[in-house]
Amino acid sequence: MSIVRLIFAIILPPLGVFFTVGIKPAFWLNILLTILGIVPGIVHAVWLIAKHDN
């Protein structure tokens, strides 16, 4: 499942975060970061998914 979430994190970062944590502050932060620039959103999403998989 983490591979699918990572693919979503690259294509649409908030979707990958939503599948990992649901609607929590991290999800809203990722939406903000994605609006400010796609790269910060991707970095945050990948970091969050990697942190949650451990």
Residue pairs with C-beta under 8 A, 6 or more apart in sequence:
2 49
2 53
4 19
5 16
5 19
5 20
5 49
6 16
6 46
6 49
7 16
8 15
8 16
8 19
9 15
9 16
9 17
9 42
9 45
9 46
9 49
10 16
10 42
10 46
13 30
13 33
13 34
13 38
13 41
13 42
13 44
13 45
14 27
14 30
14 31
14 34
14 41
14 45
16 45
16 46
16 49
17 26
17 27
17 30
17 44
17 45
17 48
17 49
18 27
20 48
20 49
20 52
21 27
21 48
21 52
26 48
29 44
30 41
30 44
30 45
30 48
31 41
33 40
33 41
33 44
34 40
34 41
34 42
35 41
